[in-house]
Amino acid sequence: MTKPPLTLYLAAPRGFCAGVDRAIKIVEMALKKWGAPVYVRHEIVHNKFVVDALRDQGAVFVEELTECPDDRPVIFSAHGVPKAVPAEAARREMIYVDATCPLVSKVHIEAERHHDTGLQIVMIGHAGHPETIGTMGQLPDGEVLLVETEADVAALDVRDPTRLAFVTQTTLSVDDTAGIVTALQARFPQIVGPHKEDICYATTNRQAAVKAMAHRIDAMLVVGAPNSSNSRRLVEVAANNGCGYAQLVQRAADIDWRALDGVTAMGVTAGASAPEVLVEEVIDALKSRFDVTLDLVETAQENVEFKVPRVLRQPA
């Protein structure tokens, strides 16, 4: 039977960012250096395929430091942790390695600097997300106020409206954040913003590629995990920019084929914690049902690389 034709627009950049790549390498290098088991507090990145692969190599994933023995190394995830976590690890004389993405660490440093000058911090982020918990945990209780929406800005109860700064979760939608920033600046004209945009380059670039193709396609598949903030934002960006149907899939097996009936132009991208092998799996599944013509939509080139911690580097 003849397969229906499909123009498949493939986003570039897509998939792993430098922070995710570094975090995975840290776990792999720790296993090589210290042997299994190596404990990891929280999923190192939000992707089941990646986590399962590292678990098979001997990584043990836990939610809290209390689940880790004193005599085995522990790694903190790419999302960052509250200051109390490494302090407790040091108190217990544990070997620990911080895999926090350097761009998240930048936000932590920024918040601390503002706090040191007497400013109260407003964080734009999602309640309960590990990155938000980690950033808010850099400062004493009450020093960081969380807002998720413009309505939250209107309800903010601050210590001094003239002594405020704001920071942003790195994986949010650029468009959604812009509205909240505008609301903050309207209510608190003297609020201090970041020296440089907090939303990371990878989040921005992946969203830009989706925007560039959204008006050309009938459907978008975003490869990523349901607990991945940046992946979920890509689905929203596609829907908000003219794409009639957007679906988040972890694997090819998750594709809702009925929703793709009659589609002639489709986009595929991947969140920053999704490996390329899963993108290839989705493309192969599409090729099994459609006569696919691939078209690369490249909006940026990425050459960022972050160094691993010194404790894991091989001697020169």
N, C-alpha and C positions, 0 to 999 in steps of 0.2 A: 504494500500500500504506500502511495506517495505521502511523504511527510509534508505538513504545512510549512511554508517559509517563515523564518523568524530572523529579524535583524536584532542581534544581541550587542548592546552597547556595554562595554566593559570599562568600569571607572578606573582611572589612575590619577592619583594614588589610591590604594585600597589596602586593607589588611594591616599586618604588623607595623607598628611605629617603633621608633628607636627605644622608647622607654619599656615597651613590652618585650622587645628583643633582648634588651639588657637584663630584664628581670628573669626571663627564662634561662639565659646563660648563667646567671648567678646561681640558680638552683642546680643546673647541670654541673657547674664547676665545683660547687660545694659538695655534691655527691662524689665527684671524682677525688676531691681533696680529703674529705673526712669519711667517705663511705656511707652506706645506708645504716640506719635511717637518718635523714635530715628532716627536721620539722619546718613547716611553713605556716605562719600565722595568717589565716584567711587564704582564699584562692590567690595564687601568685598573680594571675590575671583572670579576667572573667571569660573563660572559655573551657567547656567541659573536655573537649578533645585534648587540649594542651595539658590540663590538670591531670587527666587520666594517664597520659603518656608519661608525665613526671612521676606520678604515683607508681607506675609500673617499674620505674627506675629506682624506687626506694624513698621517694618523698612522702612524708606524712602530713596531711593537711588538717589543721585544727583551727578553731575559732578564737581560742584564748590562750594566753601564755601559761595559764594554770594547767593546761593539758600537756605541756611539754616537760620532759625530764630535765634535770639540771645538767646532765652529763652529755647531752647531744646538742649539736648546733641548731639554731633556729633562724629562719629568714623572715623578714617582714615584707609584706606584699608591695607591689608597685603602686598601690593606692595611697600608701602612707599610713602611719599609726599615730595615736596620741603620744605626747611626750612621756606619759607615765609608763608606756610599754617598754621602751629601751631602758628606762630608769630601773624598772623592776628586773629586767634581764641582767643588768649590771649588778644589782643588789644580790642576785642569785649566782653571780659569777659565771653566767652562761656565755658560750660563744654565740654571738649573734651577728647577722649581716643584714644591713638595711637595703632592700631593693626598691625603695621608693623612687618613682620616676623623678629625675632632676627637675622637670617642669612643675611637678607637684611640690617638690622641696622649695622651689622658687617662691611659690605662694606662701608656704610656711614661713620663710624668711621675711617676706614682705609683711605678713601679719605681725610678726614679732617686732619688726622695725617700727611699724605704726604704733604698736602697743607701748614700745619704749619711749615714744614721744608723747604719750598720754592720750592717744586716740582710741576710741572704741571701734570695733570692727563689725561691719555688716558683711556676711557671706551669702553670696547667691549660689544656691546649691540645692540638692535633693536630700531631704531628711532621711537618715538611716543609711545613706550610701557610705561605703568605707572611706572614700576620699574626704567627704564632708566631716565625718566623725574624726578623722585624722587631723584635718586642718583646725577644726574647732578645739581639738584637744591639745593644740600647741600653747594655748593661753588659759589662764584661770577661768572658772565658770563665770558667765555673765559678760565676759570681755568680747565674745563673738556672738552676734545675733544672726540667726538664719532666716533668709527670705527665699521663698520658692516662686512667688507670683507678685504681680504688681499690687494685688490686694493686701499681701503681707507687708508691703512697704507702707501702705496707708495706715496699717495697724501697729507699726513699730513704736515701741516705748524705749527711747534712748536716754542716756545719762545727760548728754549735752549735744544738742543738734548742730553746734558749731565745731565739734571735735570728733569727727567721724571719718573713717576710711572704709572702702569696700574691696573685697577680693571675690574671686569667682572659682567655682569648681571647674576643672580644666576640660571636662568632657561634655559640656552643655551645648545646646544649639546657639549659634551666634545670633540668630534673629530673635529668639526668645529672650536671650540675655539682654539684648539691646533695649527692649521695652522696659525691663526692670531697672536697668541703669538709668534710663531717661526718667523713670518715676522717682528713683533715689535722688537724682540731681535736681529734679523739680521741687521735691519736698525739703531736701537738705542741700542748698546751693553751695555750701562750703565743703561738701564731702570730697575726700581725696581719693582719686582712682589709682589703679596700678600704673607704674612707670611704663610697662608694656602689657599688652593684652594678656590676661590670664588663660583664656581658652587656648589650648595648645595648638601648635602648628598642624599636627596630624588631624585633630578634630576639624579645624578650619579647612584644611585641604580636602579631606574626604567629603565634607559637606559641599564644598565648591564644585567638586566633580559631579555630585548628585544633582545639584542645581543646573549644571550645564546640560545634563541629559534629560531632566525631568519632563520638559515640554515636548520631547520627541517620542516618548515611550507610552505604552498602554499599561505597563506593569513594571514594578521594581522588586527584585529580590535582594535583601540585605543579609549577608552571611554573618551571623553573630549570635551571642548568647542572650537569653531574655533578661539576665541580670547585668548586661553590659550597657551602661548609660550611653556611651558614644554610638553604639549600634542602634539602640532605640531612637536616638535623635536622628539618625540617617533615614529611618522609616518616616519620621515626622517631616523631615526636610523634603523628601520626595513628594509626600502627600500635599504639603503646603506650597509646592512649586509646580503644580499642574499634572502630576502623575495620578491617574485614576485609581490605581491599586498598588499598594506597597506591603510587602510581607517580610517579616523577620524569620529566618530559618537557621537552625544550628547545623543541619546536614541536608543533603539532597533528599533524604527520606522524609523530611518535614514539608516539602513543597506541596501546596494545595493545587493539584493539577486542574481541578474543576474551575478554579478562579482564573486560570490562564487560558481557558478555552476561547478561541477566536483572537488571541493576542498575536500581533504581527511585529511589534517592536517592544523590546524589553531591555531593562538595565539590570546589571549585576554589580554589586559592590560588597565590601566587607568591612566590618568594624575593626578598630585598631588592635584588638586582641584575637582576631580570627586568622589562622594560618592559611597560606595560599593553597595548600592541598585540599582544603574544604571548598574553596572557590572552584578549583578544577573539577572536583566531584560534582558540583552543581552544574557546571558547564557540560560535563559529560552526560548528565541526566537530561539536560535540555536537548542535547544533540541526539539522544535516543528517541526523542519524540518530535523534534522539529528539524527542518533543513536549515541549519544555522549559518548565518553570515556574521562574522565577528567584526566589530568596529570599536577601536580603542578611543575613549574620550579622556584625554590627558590634559589636566588643567594646571599641574605643577609637577616638579621633580624634587624628590627628597634625597638628601645626602647626609642627613644628621646621624651621628653615632655617639653614644654615651659610653664612657669607660666604666668597666666593672670596678668594684671596690679593691683597694690595694691588697687586702688580705687574701684575695683570690687570684691575684696576678702571678703569672709564672716569672721567676727571676730572669733578667735579661741575659 
